[in-house]
């Protein structure tokens, strides 16, 4: 597995993400842009590229330099989306809807 397809916690990234692949100016592609946020008193890794972002916020993340902090509004949208997914018992990260076929008939 390519290093850029693995999160810092070792879990595998989606090649799609919530918004589809987004090409950066340097030619790299991002699908999640993971950030750490506090959920229930625990630092939790969540995607910042979520469906509730505006086009301007997506463009900010697409062109953001590493040392530039992520605006509070984007962090809040990422946190709200993550909390909603976790409350439903789901991962905050995009999961492919393809179900693996059982080998048992």
N, C-alpha and C positions, 0 to 999 in steps of 0.2 A: 504494500500500500504506500502511495506517495506520502512524503512527510507533510505536505500541505493539505492532505485529506484526513489528517488526524488532529484532534483538539489537544490542548495542553494536558487534559486529564487522560489522554490515551484513547478516547472513544472516537469512532469513525464519523467523519463529517458527511453530510449529504452533498451530492454533486449538483443539487438543485437549490435547496434552501427555500424559504417562504416566498421570495420574489424572483426566483430564477437566477441563473448566473449573471453577475454584473462585472463587466470588463473595466479594469482600472486603466489609467493613462499609461502605466508602465507595462501593460500587456498581460498582467496577472488577472486572475478571475477570482472574485469573492462571492460566496453564497450565504455566509452567516455573519461575519464580523463579531465574533464572540467577545463578550465583556463580563466582568464579575460584578454582581450586584448582591445586596443583602436581602435575603428572603428568610424570614423567620429567625433572624439572628445568625444566619449562616451565609458565608460567601458562596454564591452559586453562579456557575457559568451559564450564560444565556445568549441567544443571538440578538444582535442589535438591529439586524435587517429583518424587520417584521412588517406585516401587512398594513399597519396603521401609520407608517411613516409617510410624510409628504414627499413629492418629487424633489423638492429643495433639500430635504433631510437626507434622502437617498444620494443625491448628488454630493452633498457634504461628505458623507461616508466614503463615497467612491473616490473622491479626490483628496481626502484628508491625509496629511502627513503624520507619521508615527507619533511625533511629540505633541501634536495638537490634541487637547482634551475633547472628549465627546460632550456636546451640549447636554445640559440637564433634561431638556425636553425629549431628546432621543433616548436617554437613559430611562426616563419615566415610561415612555411608550414600550421600551423593551421589557422593563420590569412588569408593567401591567399585563402585557401579552404573556409573559412567562408565568405569572401568578394564575392567570386564567387557565392556561394549559395544565399546570400542575394541579390545580383544583379539580380538573376533569380527569386526573389520573394519567395524564399524558406528558410526554417529554416536551419541553419548551422549544426544542429543535424540530425542524421539519422532518417528518418521517414519510418515506415513500409508501403509497397506499397499496403497492404490489404485495400480494400475499404469496408466500412460498407454498407451492403445492406439496401436499403430503405424499410421502413415498408409500404410505400404507393405503391400500384400496379397500 
